[in-house]
Amino acid sequence: MQSSRRQFAWKRRRLIWNNDGNDLVGLGDSEPATPEAFYAGRFAGLEGSQVDAVCYCTGVFNHYTHRSDVSEVLRSDLVPSRRLHELHVLGTDSLELAIRHSRQNGREIFWSMRMNDTHDSGRSPKEQALMSRWKREHPECLIAPDGTEPPYAAGRWSALDYGHHAVREQVLRIIDDVLSRYDVDGIELDFFRHPHYFRPQFYGEPVEDSHRLLMNGLVAEISRAVNETAARRGRSLLVLVRVPDSVAYCRAIGLDVECWIRSGWADAVIGGGYFHLQPWKSFCGKIRQLGVPVYACLDASRLVSAHEPEANQCGDSLWACEAALAWQAADGIHLFNRFQTNRAIFRTLGQPGLLGSADAAHRETALAPGTWSTPGRWLKDGDQFMELPE
């Protein structure tokens, strides 16, 4: 099984597309929420694309659009996915439909769990509607009291403190439940949504080895759950991890990525997000030396206008440039927050020969911190981990 899992991990994946699960966002209030409407929202444009795998996200911590006995159903008129719970009346849900479409079109599909999504930290009714009942009932497991703004980690007071056993236990229960219900090819642990896990980080204090050991224990348990599910199904399943693209930065926020790889808990690494810390050859080279495939994450929050990410037509050239740079070191490309699947980048970024050269004029732009965020916003002195290209 271990040999088969390694082979599966190294399978060619040109593009991995992360769908954040708001597939019915454009559906009118009078239009029925049906499987056909669901597919028309985003999946329809994938025909003829280079997307070989989908990472499908169904919500934020404990608040999801898939069916579950251990988490809550996300249903609010204030959130973009407000209509998805209507699929339950038809005996299906968003994740089940995403799996069906992927299977029918020869793509792999992974359930993506945002390990500490804090879109619910805001004060607007829309943001507050995202907060789960679990968080409201366990305020001791959050970083700070309601509305308090810690000085670091973007002031995300509603973040889970993974130092609490109850948090780690509920994360494992959620993942176990998904594995027992859905025919996924594995789990994506999205540690970049958002990159904060332990209380010291929020107050400018160092995260200690004791914190990293707690997270190591959780990742080991998740890997065990995936392995047990794979054994029952008689086929390999994978654990993908999406993290900041610097092993040192990851350690500073409590993520011991090297340990996860050496211990066989992480089968592939996806690096990058709101900010880009190192030239791809540095980060990807380090991960590949550890023996697992590595994917470069291109994130719309960083590479195109944060105000109109899909309308910015000039953005595609920058995406092509960074993909060309990434392909010099990475095993594939991971697309984040790009949802118009009929765009040309879904048919070109997975083939280096279609991208042209990564000329020096774009190198500094491609590495610069994003329009939304910088490394130091999430971690005190986080900018020290940036490595400029030669």
C-alpha positions in Angstrom: 0.0 0.0 0.0 2.8 2.4 0.8 4.5 1.8 -2.5 1.2 2.3 -4.3 0.6 5.5 -2.4 4.0 6.9 -3.4 3.3 6.1 -7.1 -0.1 7.8 -6.8 1.5 10.8 -5.2 3.9 11.2 -8.1 1.2 10.9 -10.7 1.3 13.7 -13.3 -1.1 16.6 -12.3 -0.6 19.6 -14.6 -3.1 21.8 -12.9 -4.8 21.4 -9.5 -7.8 23.7 -9.3 -9.1 24.8 -5.9 -12.9 25.6 -5.9 -14.0 27.4 -2.8 -17.5 25.9 -3.1 -19.6 29.0 -4.0 -20.9 27.3 -7.2 -24.4 28.8 -7.1 -23.2 32.3 -6.4 -24.8 33.6 -9.6 -28.1 31.8 -9.3 -31.1 34.1 -9.2 -33.4 33.8 -6.2 -36.3 32.5 -8.4 -34.2 29.9 -10.2 -34.2 26.3 -8.8 -31.0 25.0 -7.2 -30.4 21.8 -9.2 -27.4 19.7 -10.1 -27.5 21.2 -13.6 -27.4 24.7 -12.2 -24.6 23.7 -9.9 -22.5 22.4 -12.8 -23.2 25.4 -14.9 -21.8 27.7 -12.2 -18.1 26.7 -12.5 -17.6 23.1 -13.6 -19.0 23.5 -17.1 -15.9 25.4 -18.3 -13.5 22.6 -17.4 -14.1 20.7 -20.6 -10.8 20.7 -22.6 -8.9 22.3 -19.7 -5.6 21.1 -18.3 -7.1 20.6 -14.8 -6.2 17.0 -13.7 -7.4 17.4 -10.1 -9.9 19.4 -8.2 -9.7 20.5 -4.5 -13.2 21.2 -3.4 -13.9 23.3 -0.4 -17.3 23.2 1.2 -17.1 26.0 3.8 -15.3 27.2 6.9 -14.5 25.4 10.2 -17.5 23.3 11.3 -19.8 25.1 8.9 -20.2 23.3 5.6 -22.5 22.7 2.6 -21.9 19.0 2.6 -24.0 16.6 4.8 -22.6 15.6 8.1 -23.5 14.3 11.6 -20.6 16.1 13.3 -20.6 19.5 11.6 -23.2 22.2 10.8 -24.9 23.0 7.6 -24.1 26.4 6.2 -27.4 28.1 5.3 -27.7 31.8 5.3 -29.0 34.3 2.8 -25.9 36.5 3.6 -23.2 34.1 2.3 -22.3 33.4 -1.4 -23.1 29.7 -1.0 -26.6 30.5 0.4 -28.5 28.3 -2.1 -26.3 25.1 -1.9 -28.1 23.7 1.1 -31.2 23.4 -1.1 -29.5 20.5 -2.9 -30.0 18.4 0.3 -33.8 18.3 -0.5 -32.9 16.5 -3.7 -30.8 13.9 -1.8 -27.5 15.3 -2.8 -25.0 18.1 -1.9 -22.2 20.2 -3.3 -19.4 17.7 -2.5 -21.2 14.7 -3.9 -21.9 16.6 -7.1 -18.3 17.8 -7.4 -17.1 14.2 -7.0 -19.6 12.9 -9.6 -18.5 15.5 -12.2 -14.8 14.7 -11.5 -15.3 11.0 -11.8 -17.3 11.4 -15.1 -14.5 13.5 -16.6 -11.5 11.6 -15.5 -10.3 14.0 -12.8 -9.2 13.3 -9.2 -10.9 15.1 -6.5 -9.8 16.0 -3.0 -11.8 17.5 -0.2 -10.1 20.8 0.9 -10.3 21.7 4.5 -9.4 25.2 5.4 -7.6 24.6 8.7 -8.2 28.0 10.2 -10.3 30.1 7.9 -11.1 33.4 9.6 -13.4 35.2 7.2 -15.8 35.2 10.2 -13.6 37.7 12.1 -15.2 40.7 10.5 -18.1 42.7 11.9 -20.4 42.7 8.9 -23.5 40.5 9.0 -22.2 38.6 6.0 -18.9 37.7 7.9 -20.7 36.9 11.1 -23.1 34.6 9.3 -20.1 32.4 8.5 -19.3 31.8 12.2 -20.2 28.3 13.3 -22.2 27.5 16.4 -19.3 25.4 17.6 -17.1 28.5 17.7 -19.8 30.5 19.6 -20.1 27.7 22.1 -16.4 27.3 22.6 -15.0 30.9 22.9 -12.1 29.6 25.0 -10.8 27.8 21.9 -10.5 31.1 20.0 -7.5 33.3 20.0 -9.2 36.4 21.5 -12.5 37.7 22.8 -15.2 38.7 20.3 -14.0 41.7 18.3 -10.6 42.0 20.0 -7.8 42.8 17.5 -4.5 41.0 18.4 -1.5 42.9 17.0 -0.3 40.2 14.6 -1.8 37.5 12.3 -3.9 40.1 10.6 -5.8 40.6 13.9 -8.0 37.6 13.2 -9.6 37.2 16.7 -11.9 34.3 15.6 -9.0 32.0 14.7 -8.9 28.6 16.4 -6.1 28.1 18.9 -4.7 24.7 18.0 -3.2 24.5 21.5 -6.6 23.3 22.7 -7.2 19.6 22.5 -10.9 20.3 21.7 -9.9 22.0 18.5 -7.7 19.3 17.2 -10.2 16.6 18.2 -13.0 18.4 16.3 -10.8 18.8 13.2 -10.1 15.1 13.2 -13.8 14.3 13.6 -14.7 16.5 10.7 -12.1 14.8 8.4 -13.1 11.3 9.6 -16.7 12.0 8.8 -15.9 13.2 5.2 -13.7 10.1 4.6 -16.5 7.8 5.8 -19.1 9.5 3.5 -17.5 10.6 0.3 -15.5 8.9 -2.4 -12.6 11.4 -2.5 -9.1 10.7 -3.6 -7.7 12.2 -0.4 -7.7 15.4 1.7 -6.1 18.8 1.1 -5.1 20.4 4.4 -5.2 24.1 3.5 -2.8 25.7 6.1 -2.7 29.0 4.1 -6.4 29.7 4.8 -5.3 31.3 7.1 -1.7 31.0 8.3 -2.1 31.3 12.1 -2.5 28.4 14.6 -1.1 29.2 18.0 -1.7 32.1 20.4 1.9 33.4 20.7 2.0 34.2 17.0 -0.9 36.7 17.5 1.0 38.6 20.1 4.5 38.7 18.6 5.9 35.9 20.7 7.7 32.8 19.4 5.8 29.6 18.6 7.6 26.8 20.5 8.5 23.2 19.7 5.7 22.2 22.1 3.2 23.8 19.7 4.8 22.1 16.7 4.6 18.8 18.4 0.8 19.3 19.0 0.3 20.0 15.3 2.5 17.1 14.3 0.3 14.8 16.4 -2.8 16.1 14.6 -1.3 15.6 11.1 -0.2 12.1 12.1 -3.7 11.3 13.1 -5.2 12.7 9.9 -2.7 10.6 7.9 -3.7 7.5 9.9 -7.4 8.1 9.2 -6.6 8.5 5.5 -4.5 5.3 5.5 -7.3 3.3 7.2 -9.9 4.6 4.7 -7.5 3.6 1.9 -7.1 0.1 3.3 -10.9 -0.3 3.5 -11.3 0.8 -0.1 -8.4 -1.1 -1.5 -6.8 1.9 -3.2 -4.4 4.7 -2.3 -5.5 8.1 -0.9 -3.4 11.1 -0.4 -2.8 13.9 2.1 -2.0 17.2 0.3 -0.8 20.2 2.4 -1.0 23.8 1.3 1.5 26.0 3.2 3.6 29.2 2.9 6.4 28.7 0.5 9.2 28.7 3.1 10.0 25.8 5.4 11.4 28.3 7.9 8.3 30.5 7.9 6.2 27.4 8.3 8.2 26.4 11.4 7.8 29.9 12.8 4.0 29.5 12.8 4.0 26.0 14.1 4.0 23.9 10.9 6.9 21.4 10.8 6.5 20.5 7.2 9.9 18.6 7.0 8.7 16.3 9.8 5.4 15.6 8.1 7.2 14.6 4.9 9.9 12.5 6.6 7.3 10.7 8.7 5.2 9.9 5.6 2.2 12.0 6.7 2.2 14.4 3.8 2.2 13.0 0.3 2.5 16.3 -1.6 3.1 20.0 -0.8 1.5 23.0 -2.3 3.4 26.2 -1.6 2.2 29.8 -1.9 -0.8 32.1 -1.3 -1.4 35.6 -0.2 2.4 36.2 -0.4 5.4 34.6 -2.1 8.5 34.2 0.0 11.1 32.5 -2.1 12.0 32.0 -5.8 10.2 28.7 -6.8 13.6 27.0 -7.4 14.5 27.5 -3.7 11.2 26.3 -2.1 10.5 23.5 -4.7 14.0 22.3 -4.6 13.9 21.9 -0.8 10.6 20.0 -0.9 11.7 17.7 -3.7 14.9 16.8 -1.9 12.6 15.5 0.9 11.1 13.1 -1.6 7.6 14.3 -2.4 6.1 16.3 -5.3 5.6 20.0 -4.9 3.1 22.3 -6.6 3.3 26.1 -7.0 0.2 27.9 -5.9 -0.8 30.9 -7.9 -3.3 32.9 -5.9 -5.7 35.5 -7.4 -5.4 37.6 -4.3 -1.7 38.2 -5.1 -1.4 38.0 -8.9 -4.3 40.2 -10.1 -6.5 43.0 -8.8 -7.9 42.3 -5.4 -11.0 44.3 -6.4 -11.8 42.7 -9.7 -9.7 39.5 -10.0 -11.7 38.0 -12.9 -12.2 41.3 -14.8 -8.5 42.2 -14.9 -7.7 41.1 -18.4 -4.0 42.1 -18.2 -3.6 39.6 -15.3 -3.4 36.6 -17.5 0.1 37.6 -18.8 1.4 37.8 -15.2 -0.1 34.4 -14.4 1.6 32.9 -17.5 4.9 34.5 -16.5 4.8 33.2 -12.9 3.7 29.8 -14.1 6.7 29.7 -16.5 8.9 30.5 -13.5 7.3 27.9 -11.4 7.5 25.1 -14.0 11.3 25.5 -13.8 11.2 23.8 -10.4 7.6 22.6 -9.6 5.8 19.4 -10.5 2.6 21.2 -11.3 0.5 24.3 -10.8 -2.2 24.9 -8.1 -4.8 27.5 -9.0 -6.5 29.4 -6.2 -9.4 31.9 -6.4 -9.7 31.6 -10.2 -13.3 30.6 -11.0 -14.0 31.5 -14.6 -12.9 28.2 -16.0 -13.4 29.2 -19.6 -10.4 31.5 -19.3 -7.3 30.7 -21.4 -5.1 30.1 -18.4 -7.0 26.9 -17.6 -5.8 25.6 -21.0 -2.3 26.9 -21.1 -0.7 27.1 -17.6 -0.3 23.3 -17.4 2.0 23.2 -20.4 5.2 25.1 -20.1 5.7 25.2 -23.9 2.6 27.4 -24.2 3.8 30.0 -21.8 6.8 31.6 -23.4 9.9 32.6 -21.5 9.9 33.9 -17.9 11.9 37.1 -18.7 13.7 39.0 -16.0 11.4 42.0 -16.2 8.7 40.0 -14.4 10.8 38.3 -11.8 10.6 40.9 -9.1 6.9 41.5 -9.7 6.2 37.8 -9.5 7.9 37.5 -6.1 6.5 40.7 -4.6 4.1 40.5 -1.6 0.5 40.5 -2.7 -1.9 43.4 -2.9 -3.9 42.0 0.1 -1.2 40.9 2.5 2.5 40.7 3.4 4.4 38.1 5.4 4.9 40.5 8.3 1.1 41.1 8.6 0.7 37.5 9.8 3.9 37.0 11.7 6.1 39.5 13.6 9.2 40.1 11.5 7.8 37.7 8.9 9.4 39.7 6.1 12.8 38.3 7.2 11.9 35.0 5.5 11.7 36.6 2.1 14.4 35.5 -0.3 14.9 37.7 -3.3 15.8 36.2 -6.7 19.3 36.3 -7.8 
